[in-house]
Structures are given as structure tokens and as C-alpha cells.
Amino acid sequence: MRLAVLFSGGKDSCYTIMKAEEQGYKVNVLLTMIPKSFDSRLFHYPCVEFTRFQAEAMKLPLSICNIDSDGDYEVEKLTEHLSKVKRVFKIDGIASGALASKYQKSRFEDAAERVGLKCFTPLWGRDPTHLLDEQLNSGMEAMIVAVAALGLGQDWLGRILDREIAKTLLKLQGNCGVNPAGEGGEYETFVLNAPIFWRRLKITGYRKLWFGDSGYIEIDGVEFE
């Protein structure tokens, strides 16, 4: 099957590409949807404008779609863009890194069905602790670019996801109900390197935006090492 992968630049969408290729699927194109604001329930917002560097690092084409409204309009825009991507890149299906959000999964499936595409969700239903462990073992290097959960403070922004952070997330899972994989929006990441990258990315500068109990990073620049 020839796929378009819904690509936010985070660890789950990168891992989805890795799993798709492991299972013999061909990734024809990456699809980045850029939402109007951080409030989007369907698409990631922080740092998505820099997915072009990751696509180049993977030597994959990238299709970008800007969304100028929220809610159901996001699904309509996705459906419209999938129709174009299907025609241009000759895809049979779409893949996403959805893990537990029925809201996301059902809307991705609806958009795909409308234009005659199949859906591939290799991470769906996975145990978040085991998934995070796999991702850490995979060789991915991901930076935390957004946090929105009790116990995750401003100092988490800009840190590299590692075993020490994983241990803290497991403690917070027991104490505060935090999803270790970040599926509930507790944190979001931006991948700097992975086995599917030809070159590592380096962030040349960023700013932290903090809103009392949550925040995210605005990247100033990215370059190849």
C-alpha cells in the first residue's frame, strides 16, 4: 500500500513511518496540517512549520496545508487536501500516529473514507508505557516542545526525551494520571534524529511561551548537522 503519513514532526508520527516501512508499506508523501492555533483538538501546533527539515532529512516529499479555522472545518480541510494528495502522489491510504484518541481516529477515518482511502494506525491501542520504551530504544532523538499537565513545568521545555524523563512520567502516571506517551496532550515533541533520517537536525534557537500551567516552544531556526 502506498501511504501519505499525517506528519506533525513528533515522535509518534515519526515512529508511524518506521512501523509502516517495517511492515512493507511505501511512504509516498508526508502530510503536515498546520492548525490555526494551539487549541486544535485534531492536529499538533508547536513547531509544525519546521517539518520541512525533517522531510528533507528523510528524503520524502512533503505536502503542507494551512487551516484558518477550528472545529469541524479542520476535517473538511483535511478531506479536501487528501483528495489532492491522492491524485498527485498516487496513494492508497493514509497513516497516523493516533494512539488512544477516538476523536482523532474517527475523523481521520471519515476524511479518508470520503476520498476512497484506507487508514493505517499502527500505534492504536498500544500500551503507552511499552510504546514509549520502544521509541526510546528505536534510536529516535526527540525534544519536548510543549507541556500541559500537572507535574510538567516550564523547565521541561527544550529537554530531550530520555530514560530519566520516562521514569518521571511513570511516577506522574500513578500520581496524576499522566499518559507516559503524551497521548492526552500532556507533552509534545519534535524529532531531531531517527534511524530513518539521513542527517541530524540542530535547533539554532528557540523561545519558551508559558501560560501559568502550560506552554510551548517557538523555534527560531533549524539547520542540518
C-alpha positions in Angstrom: 0.0 0.0 0.0 1.2 3.5 -0.9 0.7 5.9 2.0 0.5 9.5 2.9 1.6 9.9 6.6 -0.1 12.6 8.7 3.1 14.2 10.0 3.4 16.6 12.9 7.2 16.2 13.4 6.7 14.5 16.7 7.8 11.1 17.9 4.6 9.3 17.2 4.3 10.3 13.6 8.0 9.5 13.0 7.5 6.1 14.7 4.5 5.5 12.4 6.7 6.0 9.4 9.2 3.5 10.8 6.5 0.9 11.6 4.9 1.4 8.1 8.2 0.7 6.4 8.9 -2.3 8.6 5.5 -3.8 7.5 6.3 -3.3 3.9 4.2 -0.2 3.2 5.6 2.5 0.9 5.5 6.1 2.2 4.9 8.3 -0.9 4.5 11.6 0.9 4.3 13.3 4.3 1.2 15.5 5.0 1.5 18.3 7.6 -1.7 20.1 8.6 -0.9 23.4 10.2 -3.8 24.4 12.5 -4.9 27.9 13.3 -3.9 27.7 17.0 -2.7 25.6 19.9 -6.4 24.9 20.6 -6.8 22.4 17.8 -8.1 19.0 19.0 -7.1 17.3 15.8 -3.6 18.5 14.8 -0.5 19.4 16.7 0.5 23.1 16.7 4.0 23.6 18.2 6.8 23.7 15.6 4.9 22.1 12.8 6.2 24.7 10.3 9.6 23.1 10.6 8.6 19.6 9.4 10.1 20.6 6.0 13.5 20.0 7.5 12.5 16.5 8.8 11.1 15.6 5.4 14.3 16.6 3.8 16.2 14.6 6.3 14.1 11.5 5.3 14.3 12.4 1.6 10.5 12.3 1.4 8.2 14.8 -0.3 6.1 17.0 2.0 2.6 18.5 1.4 1.6 21.3 3.7 -1.9 22.6 4.3 -2.7 25.7 6.4 -6.0 25.7 8.3 -7.6 29.0 9.1 -10.4 27.8 11.4 -11.1 25.3 14.1 -13.6 22.5 14.8 -15.4 20.6 12.0 -13.7 22.9 9.4 -10.4 21.0 10.1 -12.0 17.8 8.9 -13.3 19.4 5.8 -9.9 20.9 5.0 -8.2 17.6 5.6 -10.7 15.8 3.3 -10.2 18.4 0.6 -6.4 18.2 0.9 -6.4 14.4 0.9 -8.2 14.4 -2.4 -5.5 16.5 -4.0 -2.7 14.4 -2.4 -4.3 11.2 -3.6 -4.3 12.5 -7.2 -0.8 13.9 -7.2 1.1 11.3 -5.2 -1.0 8.2 -6.2 -1.7 7.0 -2.6 -4.0 4.2 -1.5 -4.2 5.1 2.2 -3.2 7.4 5.0 -1.3 6.6 8.2 -1.5 8.4 11.5 0.2 8.1 14.9 -3.2 8.1 16.8 -2.8 6.0 19.9 -5.9 6.4 22.0 -7.9 9.4 20.8 -11.2 8.2 19.3 -11.9 11.8 18.4 -8.8 11.9 16.1 -9.0 8.4 14.8 -12.7 8.6 13.8 -12.2 11.9 12.0 -9.1 10.7 10.1 -11.1 7.6 9.0 -14.0 9.7 8.0 -11.9 12.0 5.8 -10.1 9.1 4.3 -13.3 7.2 3.5 -14.8 10.2 1.8 -12.0 10.2 -0.8 -11.6 6.4 -1.1 -8.5 5.9 1.0 -7.8 3.3 3.6 -6.4 4.1 7.1 -3.3 2.6 8.8 -2.9 3.3 12.6 0.0 1.0 13.8 0.1 2.6 17.3 -3.6 2.3 18.0 -4.4 0.7 21.3 -0.7 0.2 22.3 0.2 0.3 26.0 1.7 3.8 26.4 4.5 2.6 28.7 5.6 -0.1 26.3 5.3 2.2 23.4 7.5 4.9 25.0 10.1 2.2 25.9 10.1 1.1 22.2 10.5 4.6 21.0 13.4 5.3 23.3 15.1 2.0 22.1 14.5 2.9 18.5 17.2 5.5 18.2 14.9 8.4 17.9 16.0 11.7 19.5 13.1 13.9 20.3 12.9 17.3 22.1 9.9 18.3 24.2 8.3 21.3 22.7 5.0 21.6 24.6 3.7 20.6 28.0 0.2 20.8 29.5 -0.1 18.6 32.6 0.3 18.6 36.3 3.9 18.0 37.2 5.3 19.1 33.9 6.8 22.6 34.4 8.4 25.2 32.2 11.8 23.5 32.8 10.6 20.5 30.7 10.5 22.6 27.5 13.6 22.0 25.4 14.7 18.8 27.2 15.5 15.7 25.2 13.1 12.8 25.9 15.2 10.1 27.7 15.1 7.4 30.3 15.2 9.8 33.2 12.2 11.7 31.8 10.4 8.4 31.2 10.9 7.4 34.9 9.3 10.7 36.0 6.4 10.2 33.5 5.7 6.8 35.0 5.6 8.3 38.5 3.2 11.0 37.3 1.1 8.4 35.7 0.4 6.9 39.1 0.1 10.2 40.9 -1.7 12.4 38.4 -2.9 10.1 35.6 -0.4 11.4 33.1 -0.2 9.3 29.9 3.5 8.4 29.6 3.3 8.5 25.8 1.8 12.0 25.9 -1.4 10.9 24.0 -3.6 13.1 26.2 -1.7 16.2 25.1 0.5 16.1 28.3 3.5 16.8 26.2 4.5 17.1 22.5 7.8 16.5 20.8 9.9 17.5 17.8 12.2 14.8 16.4 15.8 15.8 15.8 17.1 12.5 14.6 15.9 8.9 13.9 17.2 5.8 12.0 15.1 7.0 9.0 16.9 10.4 8.9 19.9 10.8 6.7 21.1 13.8 8.7 20.5 15.0 12.2 18.7 18.4 12.8 20.0 21.1 15.1 17.8 23.8 16.6 19.7 27.1 16.5 17.5 28.9 18.9 14.0 28.9 20.5 11.8 30.9 22.9 9.6 29.5 25.6 6.0 30.7 25.9 4.5 30.0 29.3 0.9 30.4 30.4 0.9 29.6 34.1 0.3 25.8 33.9 1.2 25.0 30.2 3.4 26.3 27.5 5.3 25.6 24.3 8.4 26.4 22.3 8.6 28.7 19.3 11.7 27.6 17.2 13.7 30.4 15.7 15.8 28.3 13.4 16.8 24.8 12.3 19.8 23.5 10.4 21.4 20.3 9.4 24.5 19.0 11.2 
